[in-house]
């Protein structure tokens, strides 16, 4: 056969040549289904039951990262040239933007009365003095610390003394203030079975130029993630319920909660606390772990006051990043 002669309409395609696949609607239905599931989880995370292993709390802790489903599904959708999958990807995009889109625009200037800093300084911090100086660089009037140790406490007291003449320490938590503190007392948020030496919450009244405000500092128990137990948040959830009760019983209306709550504001385990307070504005100020932040478990929340801006400070010697906030009373 003459090699230059073109094959007829019914002739088979030349070996090694594949017909070009066109975009179609019938392919990629599984990808479209996965996109719909991702969108459903973003919009209705509480529909996932908190069965043994706490899968619901685990999902809510890392909920923003569910947006990665979009690029992960986009690649096979393009490879398969599936119009169905591409259209379905609009669902998780819309769900993610509806929940987290408010954190995307750069924060504008907003009036505020106080600057506060919250930091789990780590009981293994090799440089407490340097950590204290780093926190003061943000210019806060209130500084809350967790995981204070007897060995590190003198360094924090020495560094903070000139700028924060008023402070209170209870167990492993502390509050330093540029304003006078009164009515200081410990809060009992220890879960059942925890020893008397587990002291991780306090309450004080800060007498500010803008009025008196109750300030609570708390460090809830850590969660444990394992193959057998799943998302082990039982002690944290019990402690959160006790903290929520203390907030409900607080007579002073204006209140600021600062602490390492070992929970994001979306985690249903924090509901006893979050339901009684105003959450901060949407922000990707993720605080843990410091090397590659995945979640913000260090919180600044208020009652009869507003957090107008929330951000993270540069890393210190801790495994958490410090969190700064502007508050309007």
PLY file of the C-alpha trace (Angstrom):
ply
format ascii 1.0
element vertex 329
property float x
property float y
property float z
element edge 328
property int vertex1
property int vertex2
end_header
0.00 0.00 0.00
1.24 3.48 -0.82
2.38 5.00 2.53
1.32 8.44 1.35
-2.18 7.27 0.62
-4.74 8.32 3.27
-6.82 5.63 4.93
-10.51 5.60 4.16
-13.22 6.45 6.65
-13.68 2.83 7.67
-10.00 1.96 7.90
-8.54 1.22 11.36
-6.43 3.90 13.04
-2.70 3.61 12.54
-0.88 1.64 15.22
0.34 3.86 18.09
-2.17 6.62 17.42
-5.03 7.03 19.87
-8.10 9.07 19.15
-8.24 12.23 21.22
-10.69 11.98 24.11
-13.25 14.76 24.16
-14.83 16.33 27.22
-17.91 14.44 28.32
-20.61 14.25 30.97
-20.70 10.49 31.52
-17.18 10.14 32.90
-16.06 11.10 36.41
-19.21 10.32 38.32
-17.22 8.90 41.22
-15.12 12.08 41.34
-18.31 14.14 41.32
-19.65 12.07 44.20
-16.49 12.64 46.22
-16.76 16.39 45.57
-20.36 16.35 46.81
-19.31 14.50 49.99
-16.56 17.06 50.65
-19.05 19.89 50.23
-21.54 18.20 52.55
-18.89 17.76 55.25
-17.86 21.41 54.96
-21.42 22.66 55.32
-22.70 20.08 57.82
-19.70 18.81 59.84
-21.95 18.20 62.86
-23.76 15.54 60.86
-20.74 13.30 61.51
-21.53 11.61 64.83
-19.11 11.83 67.73
-19.08 8.07 68.09
-16.26 6.29 69.94
-13.05 7.74 68.60
-14.65 11.21 68.23
-14.57 11.36 64.40
-16.77 14.46 64.46
-14.37 16.43 66.66
-11.42 15.26 64.58
-13.08 16.50 61.39
-13.95 19.86 62.95
-10.40 20.35 64.25
-8.93 20.23 60.77
-11.99 21.40 58.83
-10.24 24.14 56.77
-7.91 21.54 55.32
-10.88 19.76 53.74
-10.54 22.39 51.01
-7.57 20.40 49.73
-10.13 18.02 48.27
-10.61 20.53 45.43
-7.09 20.38 43.93
-6.86 16.64 44.68
-10.04 15.98 42.69
-9.31 18.60 40.03
-6.29 16.75 38.63
-8.09 13.45 37.86
-11.10 15.43 36.59
-8.85 17.15 34.04
-7.13 13.90 33.12
-10.47 12.21 32.50
-11.89 15.32 30.83
-15.01 15.02 32.93
-17.43 17.92 32.74
-19.51 16.30 35.48
-16.60 16.30 37.95
-15.60 19.86 37.09
-19.10 21.18 37.69
-19.37 19.19 40.94
-16.16 20.80 42.24
-18.05 24.07 42.48
-19.87 22.59 45.48
-16.88 22.19 47.86
-15.47 25.52 46.61
-18.73 27.25 47.56
-18.88 25.38 50.88
-15.31 26.31 51.80
-15.77 29.96 50.84
-19.02 30.15 52.76
-17.33 28.94 55.95
-13.80 30.32 55.66
-13.92 32.94 52.93
-14.17 35.72 55.50
-10.55 35.06 56.48
-9.21 35.69 52.97
-9.35 39.52 52.67
-6.55 41.31 54.51
-7.85 42.66 57.81
-8.66 46.33 57.77
-7.93 48.76 60.56
-10.52 48.58 63.31
-10.71 50.49 66.59
-9.66 48.67 69.74
-9.08 49.34 73.42
-6.76 46.52 74.46
-4.02 44.39 72.97
-3.66 40.94 74.49
-1.27 38.05 73.89
-1.96 34.40 74.63
0.87 31.86 74.60
1.53 28.30 75.69
5.22 28.85 76.41
6.01 25.09 76.74
7.45 23.50 79.84
10.52 22.62 77.73
11.18 26.16 76.48
14.98 26.70 76.52
14.75 30.52 76.52
11.97 31.90 78.73
13.59 35.33 78.93
13.74 35.59 75.13
10.16 34.39 74.88
9.02 37.13 77.28
10.81 39.79 75.23
9.22 38.48 72.02
5.74 38.73 73.56
6.31 42.27 74.79
7.26 43.33 71.25
3.55 43.16 70.34
2.79 45.87 72.91
0.06 44.02 74.83
-1.55 45.24 78.03
-2.49 41.68 79.06
-0.30 38.58 78.65
-1.58 35.08 79.46
0.84 32.15 79.70
0.40 28.42 80.08
2.85 25.62 80.93
4.74 27.80 83.37
7.31 25.84 85.38
8.88 26.76 88.73
12.26 26.92 87.02
11.13 29.33 84.27
8.82 31.52 86.36
11.59 33.80 87.77
12.72 34.65 84.22
9.22 35.70 83.17
8.74 37.73 86.33
12.03 39.53 85.81
11.39 40.36 82.16
7.78 41.48 82.70
8.34 43.40 85.94
8.82 46.90 84.54
5.98 46.85 82.02
3.53 44.62 83.88
3.61 45.41 87.60
0.46 43.36 88.24
0.41 39.61 87.81
-1.19 36.42 89.11
0.01 32.83 88.86
-1.88 29.68 89.76
-0.30 26.33 89.11
0.99 26.38 85.53
-0.98 29.39 84.24
-0.28 33.07 84.72
-1.59 36.52 83.83
0.54 39.67 83.56
-1.20 43.03 83.33
-0.34 46.68 82.83
-3.50 47.43 84.82
-4.34 46.57 88.42
-5.77 43.12 89.07
-8.21 42.29 91.83
-10.56 39.48 92.83
-7.94 36.98 91.73
-8.86 33.36 92.39
-8.22 29.90 90.96
-10.79 28.09 88.85
-11.35 24.37 89.26
-11.59 22.83 85.80
-9.88 19.53 86.62
-11.59 16.46 85.13
-12.49 13.59 87.43
-9.47 11.56 88.46
-6.94 14.35 87.95
-4.81 15.06 91.02
-4.92 18.12 93.26
-1.67 19.35 91.71
-3.45 19.80 88.33
-4.06 23.56 88.54
-4.54 25.16 85.14
-7.04 28.01 85.34
-7.46 31.35 87.10
-9.79 34.32 87.10
-9.04 38.01 87.77
-10.64 41.41 87.29
-8.52 43.84 85.26
-9.20 47.47 86.12
-8.67 49.13 82.72
-9.21 52.75 81.65
-12.18 51.48 79.66
-13.85 49.71 82.55
-13.42 46.60 84.61
-13.30 43.28 82.80
-13.12 39.70 84.01
-10.11 37.86 82.58
-9.98 34.07 82.58
-6.84 32.11 81.75
-7.23 28.39 81.11
-5.32 25.42 79.79
-7.55 22.47 78.94
-6.20 18.90 78.82
-4.50 17.72 75.68
-6.13 15.34 73.22
-4.51 12.12 72.07
-4.74 10.74 68.57
-4.20 7.00 68.21
-5.27 4.03 66.14
-7.02 2.37 69.09
-8.67 5.28 70.86
-9.10 7.59 67.88
-9.39 11.26 68.84
-9.07 10.98 72.62
-10.74 14.17 73.84
-12.72 12.94 76.86
-10.80 14.81 79.60
-10.66 17.95 77.47
-14.40 17.86 76.88
-15.06 17.39 80.61
-12.77 20.29 81.45
-14.46 22.45 78.79
-17.83 21.79 80.45
-16.43 22.96 83.80
-14.94 26.06 82.21
-18.26 26.78 80.52
-19.93 26.58 83.92
-17.44 29.07 85.36
-18.15 31.47 82.48
-21.90 31.15 83.02
-21.45 31.87 86.73
-19.26 34.95 86.16
-21.20 37.98 87.39
-19.17 40.59 85.54
-20.61 41.01 82.05
-17.42 42.03 80.19
-15.18 38.98 79.98
-12.06 37.91 78.12
-10.99 34.26 77.92
-7.35 33.58 77.07
-5.97 30.09 76.88
-4.67 26.98 75.24
-7.99 25.20 74.90
-6.63 22.30 72.83
-9.61 22.81 70.54
-10.60 24.93 67.60
-13.70 27.10 67.76
-15.39 24.67 65.33
-14.79 21.61 67.54
-18.06 20.54 69.18
-16.09 19.55 72.28
-15.61 23.25 72.99
-19.33 24.01 72.68
-19.86 24.57 76.45
-17.37 27.44 76.19
-17.90 28.72 72.64
-21.69 28.88 72.99
-21.32 31.40 75.82
-18.75 33.66 74.16
-18.17 35.57 70.96
-15.70 33.88 68.62
-12.89 35.90 67.08
-13.24 37.06 63.48
-12.35 34.52 60.77
-8.60 34.15 60.59
-5.95 31.70 59.44
-3.86 32.52 62.50
-3.00 28.88 63.13
-0.97 28.34 66.29
-0.04 24.66 66.54
2.37 23.04 65.91
4.77 25.95 65.58
6.91 24.24 62.93
3.94 23.72 60.58
0.72 25.15 62.05
-2.34 23.02 61.31
-4.92 24.41 63.73
-5.54 27.29 66.11
-6.02 25.74 69.51
-4.88 28.89 71.36
-7.92 31.08 71.73
-9.00 34.62 72.57
-12.76 34.83 73.11
-14.96 37.49 74.65
-18.32 38.41 76.15
-19.71 41.95 75.88
-16.57 42.82 73.94
-15.27 42.16 70.45
-12.04 40.78 69.07
-11.41 43.08 66.12
-8.20 41.44 64.93
-6.38 38.18 65.58
-2.89 37.20 64.42
0.08 35.01 65.31
3.43 36.28 66.50
6.83 34.90 65.44
7.91 31.55 66.86
9.54 31.34 70.28
11.09 28.37 72.04
7.64 26.77 72.32
5.83 24.24 70.14
2.96 26.77 69.94
2.93 30.14 68.23
1.84 33.12 70.34
-1.53 34.62 69.42
-2.16 38.36 69.60
-5.53 40.08 69.52
-7.06 43.55 69.55
-10.16 43.85 71.71
-12.84 46.53 71.73
-14.63 46.75 75.07
0 1
1 2
2 3
3 4
4 5
5 6
6 7
7 8
8 9
9 10
10 11
11 12
12 13
13 14
14 15
15 16
16 17
17 18
18 19
19 20
20 21
21 22
22 23
23 24
24 25
25 26
26 27
27 28
28 29
29 30
30 31
31 32
32 33
33 34
34 35
35 36
36 37
37 38
38 39
39 40
40 41
41 42
42 43
43 44
44 45
45 46
46 47
47 48
48 49
49 50
50 51
51 52
52 53
53 54
54 55
55 56
56 57
57 58
58 59
59 60
60 61
61 62
62 63
63 64
64 65
65 66
66 67
67 68
68 69
69 70
70 71
71 72
72 73
73 74
74 75
75 76
76 77
77 78
78 79
79 80
80 81
81 82
82 83
83 84
84 85
85 86
86 87
87 88
88 89
89 90
90 91
91 92
92 93
93 94
94 95
95 96
96 97
97 98
98 99
99 100
100 101
101 102
102 103
103 104
104 105
105 106
106 107
107 108
108 109
109 110
110 111
111 112
112 113
113 114
114 115
115 116
116 117
117 118
118 119
119 120
120 121
121 122
122 123
123 124
124 125
125 126
126 127
127 128
128 129
129 130
130 131
131 132
132 133
133 134
134 135
135 136
136 137
137 138
138 139
139 140
140 141
141 142
142 143
143 144
144 145
145 146
146 147
147 148
148 149
149 150
150 151
151 152
152 153
153 154
154 155
155 156
156 157
157 158
158 159
159 160
160 161
161 162
162 163
163 164
164 165
165 166
166 167
167 168
168 169
169 170
170 171
171 172
172 173
173 174
174 175
175 176
176 177
177 178
178 179
179 180
180 181
181 182
182 183
183 184
184 185
185 186
186 187
187 188
188 189
189 190
190 191
191 192
192 193
193 194
194 195
195 196
196 197
197 198
198 199
199 200
200 201
201 202
202 203
203 204
204 205
205 206
206 207
207 208
208 209
209 210
210 211
211 212
212 213
213 214
214 215
215 216
216 217
217 218
218 219
219 220
220 221
221 222
222 223
223 224
224 225
225 226
226 227
227 228
228 229
229 230
230 231
231 232
232 233
233 234
234 235
235 236
236 237
237 238
238 239
239 240
240 241
241 242
242 243
243 244
244 245
245 246
246 247
247 248
248 249
249 250
250 251
251 252
252 253
253 254
254 255
255 256
256 257
257 258
258 259
259 260
260 261
261 262
262 263
263 264
264 265
265 266
266 267
267 268
268 269
269 270
270 271
271 272
272 273
273 274
274 275
275 276
276 277
277 278
278 279
279 280
280 281
281 282
282 283
283 284
284 285
285 286
286 287
287 288
288 289
289 290
290 291
291 292
292 293
293 294
294 295
295 296
296 297
297 298
298 299
299 300
300 301
301 302
302 303
303 304
304 305
305 306
306 307
307 308
308 309
309 310
310 311
311 312
312 313
313 314
314 315
315 316
316 317
317 318
318 319
319 320
320 321
321 322
322 323
323 324
324 325
325 326
326 327
327 328
